[in-house]
Amino acid sequence: HLEEFGGGTVHEGGSLTLSCAASGFDFSSEEMKWLRQAPRKGPMWVAVISPDGETNYEDSVKGRFTISRDNAQNRLYLQMNNLKPEDTAVYYCNVRLGSTVHWGQGTPVTVSS
């Protein structure tokens, strides 16, 4: 089970921190991702973190977003700084367990100009 928190509405240049509470699987052993879906667009990968903390980012968020994890608390985070209107989307955390990809319900982020 995955559940996202922390979305909201901010002005351009603002910051938000999203969190994802995970349960029902061995969180510390799994690669975790954040994805987002903007209005009228398909889902897009944003950031990924390996079990040991290696990270990678989609080019448009590099230097602005930071993915992190707390394996003791089974929590995934996405710190988002210098937000832009084009970051407006519903944000999801995501994990692949075997052949199944699991998603949370998403948390909406709106960035106003």
PyMOL commands that set and color helices and strands:
alter all, ss='L'
color gray80, all
select helices_A, chain A and resi 27-29+59-61+85-87
alter helices_A, ss='H'
color red, helices_A
select strands_A, chain A and resi 2-5+8-11+16-22+32-37+43-49+55-57+65-70+75-80+89-97+100-103+107-112
alter strands_A, ss='S'
color yellow, strands_A
deselect
rebuild
show_as cartoon
